[in-house]
Amino acid sequence: MNYNFGQQPNKTARVGRLFAVALILGCVFGTHARAQSITPPPTPTLITPPAGNSAFLVGHAVGTQGYICLPTSPGASTASWTVKGARPEATLFQSFFGQDFQIITHFLSPDTNPNTVAPNPLPFGNATWQSSLDSSKVWAQVFVNSDSIPASIPAGSDLSSCPNTGSIACLLLQSIGSEQGPTGGKLLSKTTFVQRLNTKGGSAPADGCSTEADVGKQTLVPYKADYYFFRKQGSSDPIFRAIPNE
């Protein structure tokens, strides 16, 4: 009689992972009511979503802000760090019982399903958030209000929502497109606005980019932030659709 003792630990590990996933789904995505209970900190009017939108999800991000060294103007002999053409990358987490679980990935990608407020033509890539659980996506850009003012405040200018002086700005971003996951998941597909708050780090370096000789240099600066996701109030759509049994 053969006994494969090596299979038991593997089976136990799989069961443990499945239990952890079930716990996350139950705690975070199991009910619409739970999702609607998210309460962001008070924010200045400039970066507060319009009335009729409510927060349904928050993720605590750890990532990098990319910069590239470019001339300060065409033909200039001086240069400065800029985010243009650089790639933001972050992983968003939620913590349960002291353990961090990945819920969203933040990166740059083409908007393949633009909505009515998307720019035309579209940039080569847009800020993207993709659910780690159902692969739904939202693309967003900095919101511009009716006075043509971008929804951005300097870090350190608001103690409640953006207290860390010297960090990257806190923002309100508006959805310019979204997409359901391959099995119909809608976790992020109904997102209308995204707030980036409580930023820490991520600002451009103070040196390394000042002359023509520096042009073309790139750097990645670590940062942390809280991302709050909003959608229209009163929506009855489920925020998570289970993957069918195979």
Summary of the structure (lengths in Angstrom):
residues: 246
radius of gyration: 20.6
end to end distance: 32.2
largest distance: 79.8
contacts: 719
relative contact order: 0.21
helix: 13%
strand: 40%
